[in-house]
Amino acid sequence: MSTGELLSIEPSELKFALELKKQISCSLQVLNKTENQVAFKVKTTNPKKYCVRPNTGIVLPRSKCDITVTMQAQKELPPDLQCKDKFLLQSVVVNHGATQKDITPEMFTKEEGRVVEECKLRVLYVSPPRPPSPVAEGSDEDSSPKTTSMENENLNGSEVTRKFVDSHENSQEVRSLISKFTEEKAAAIQQSNKLRQELLLLRRDSNKSGGGVSIMFVVIIGLLGAVLGYLMKRT
């Protein structure tokens, strides 16, 4: 902050974050420290390079005024970001009721009986803001293992699903086979019981006739043994 008897100015330096081919602005705030109206005027050593709004004005007693300084777009960066440009803010007490239309260049001419306060401001170039870090690349790297992990989870889930389906299909096949074997077993048992009944009838007939064991009896015994062996293998 630059402080005079009439006005205090903040900041005391004009800082521009220089970027090529882009207009850059910074602000000044002036505060009238007196009970009088104070007129001001802003000058620069390089008027074609800067635009000052307002470049003249009147600050009421104990009031503030904002000034915007805009630097025109630059085609190239100065060496070492050094700048020799300077600004001069002049201020003088004016009569109450004066307006901006009453401001003339002669008001800021130093002469006997007129106090013109001057405040010099230098221009500083600061480094332009850095571009944001390439988060996308880092996020891709960070996300790669996650993606792989998710793919593995999907693959594992698919494998589990396939095994479950296979197991389910196998269980259905086993149940189907068991049902089939049960039906065959029941049919075989029924056939065996039928053969046993026929065998008993043949024995009774043989005993009544007093004869030996017939060929039919031997055949039935063989069939019965084959059926029982088949049932033993199935179960």
TADA-V995171 format. One record per pair of residues at least 6 apart in sequence whose ideal C-beta (glycine too) atoms are under 7 Angstrom apart, sorted by sequence separation. I is the first residue (numbers start at 0). J is the second residue. D is the distance in Angstrom with one decimal. If there is no record, write none. Layout:
<<I | J | D> <I | J | D>>
This chain:
<<1 | 7 | 6.9> <17 | 23 | 6.7> <31 | 37 | 5.0> <43 | 49 | 5.3> <58 | 64 | 4.8> <109 | 115 | 5.0> <0 | 7 | 6.0> <1 | 8 | 4.5> <16 | 23 | 6.3> <205 | 212 | 6.9> <0 | 8 | 6.8> <15 | 23 | 4.8> <56 | 64 | 5.9> <107 | 115 | 5.5> <205 | 213 | 6.4> <0 | 9 | 4.5> <0 | 10 | 6.8> <1 | 11 | 4.4> <15 | 25 | 6.0> <29 | 39 | 6.4> <41 | 51 | 4.8> <0 | 11 | 5.8> <14 | 25 | 6.1> <13 | 25 | 5.4> <201 | 213 | 6.8> <41 | 54 | 4.8> <53 | 66 | 6.7> <40 | 54 | 6.7> <201 | 215 | 6.4> <40 | 55 | 4.9> <51 | 66 | 6.6> <52 | 67 | 5.2> <91 | 106 | 5.7> <201 | 216 | 5.1> <39 | 55 | 6.8> <91 | 107 | 6.1> <39 | 56 | 5.9> <51 | 68 | 5.3> <89 | 107 | 4.6> <201 | 219 | 6.9> <8 | 27 | 6.1> <9 | 28 | 5.1> <38 | 57 | 5.0> <39 | 58 | 6.6> <49 | 68 | 5.8> <50 | 69 | 4.5> <49 | 69 | 6.7> <8 | 29 | 5.4> <36 | 57 | 5.6> <37 | 58 | 5.0> <49 | 70 | 5.7> <198 | 219 | 5.3> <48 | 70 | 6.3> <91 | 113 | 6.8> <197 | 219 | 6.3> <6 | 29 | 4.9> <7 | 30 | 4.7> <36 | 59 | 6.1> <48 | 71 | 5.7> <91 | 114 | 6.9> <6 | 30 | 6.4> <36 | 60 | 6.6> <91 | 115 | 5.1> <6 | 31 | 6.1> <7 | 32 | 6.0> <35 | 60 | 6.1> <41 | 66 | 6.5> <194 | 219 | 5.7> <6 | 32 | 6.7> <34 | 60 | 4.8> <89 | 115 | 5.7> <90 | 116 | 4.8> <5 | 32 | 6.6> <31 | 58 | 4.1> <33 | 60 | 6.3> <89 | 116 | 7.0> <5 | 33 | 5.9> <31 | 59 | 6.5> <89 | 117 | 5.3> <194 | 222 | 6.1> <29 | 58 | 6.1> <31 | 60 | 5.9> <194 | 223 | 5.0> <31 | 61 | 6.1> <87 | 117 | 6.0> <88 | 118 | 4.7> <6 | 37 | 6.1> <31 | 62 | 5.4> <5 | 37 | 5.0> <87 | 119 | 5.7> <88 | 120 | 6.6> <191 | 223 | 6.3> <6 | 39 | 6.7> <30 | 63 | 5.1> <29 | 63 | 6.8> <85 | 119 | 6.1> <86 | 120 | 4.2> <28 | 63 | 5.9> <29 | 64 | 5.1> <85 | 120 | 6.8> <191 | 226 | 5.2> <48 | 84 | 6.8> <57 | 93 | 6.6> <85 | 121 | 5.4> <190 | 226 | 6.2> <191 | 227 | 6.7> <28 | 65 | 5.5> <29 | 66 | 6.6> <85 | 122 | 6.7> <84 | 122 | 4.3> <26 | 65 | 5.9> <27 | 66 | 4.3> <45 | 84 | 4.8> <187 | 226 | 5.5> <26 | 66 | 6.9> <44 | 84 | 5.6> <57 | 97 | 6.2> <82 | 122 | 4.7> <26 | 67 | 5.5> <27 | 68 | 6.7> <43 | 84 | 6.6> <44 | 85 | 5.1> <57 | 98 | 6.8> <82 | 123 | 6.7> <57 | 99 | 5.9> <82 | 124 | 5.2> <187 | 229 | 6.4> <24 | 67 | 5.6> <25 | 68 | 5.6> <43 | 86 | 5.0> <56 | 99 | 5.9> <187 | 230 | 5.3> <24 | 68 | 6.7> <42 | 86 | 6.9> <55 | 99 | 6.5> <80 | 124 | 4.2> <24 | 69 | 4.4> <41 | 86 | 6.3> <42 | 87 | 4.5> <184 | 230 | 6.1> <22 | 69 | 5.7> <23 | 70 | 5.0> <41 | 88 | 5.4> <55 | 102 | 5.1> <77 | 124 | 6.9> <22 | 70 | 6.7> <22 | 71 | 6.2> <39 | 88 | 6.0> <40 | 89 | 4.9> <184 | 233 | 6.2> <22 | 72 | 5.3> <39 | 89 | 6.5> <183 | 233 | 6.7> <184 | 234 | 6.8> <21 | 72 | 5.5> <39 | 90 | 4.5> <6 | 58 | 6.9> <20 | 72 | 5.0> <38 | 90 | 6.8> <37 | 90 | 5.2> <38 | 91 | 5.5> <180 | 233 | 5.4> <19 | 73 | 6.0> <20 | 74 | 6.8> <37 | 91 | 7.0> <13 | 68 | 5.8> <15 | 70 | 5.4> <19 | 74 | 6.8> <37 | 92 | 5.8> <38 | 93 | 4.7> <17 | 73 | 6.7> <19 | 75 | 7.0> <19 | 76 | 6.6> <35 | 92 | 4.7> <36 | 93 | 5.2> <17 | 76 | 6.4> <36 | 95 | 5.9> <36 | 97 | 5.9> <17 | 80 | 6.7> <38 | 102 | 5.3> <40 | 107 | 5.3> <38 | 106 | 6.2> <13 | 86 | 6.3> <8 | 88 | 6.2> <6 | 90 | 4.9> <5 | 90 | 4.7> <5 | 92 | 6.8> <13 | 120 | 5.6> <15 | 122 | 6.9> <17 | 124 | 4.6> <12 | 120 | 6.3> <11 | 120 | 6.5> <12 | 121 | 5.7> <13 | 122 | 4.9> <14 | 123 | 4.8> <15 | 124 | 5.8> <16 | 125 | 5.2> <18 | 127 | 4.7> <6 | 116 | 7.0> <8 | 118 | 5.5> <13 | 123 | 7.0> <15 | 125 | 7.0> <17 | 127 | 6.1> <5 | 116 | 4.9> <12 | 123 | 5.4> <14 | 125 | 5.5> <16 | 127 | 5.3> <4 | 116 | 6.2> <16 | 128 | 6.3> <3 | 116 | 4.7> <3 | 118 | 5.9> <1 | 118 | 4.9>>
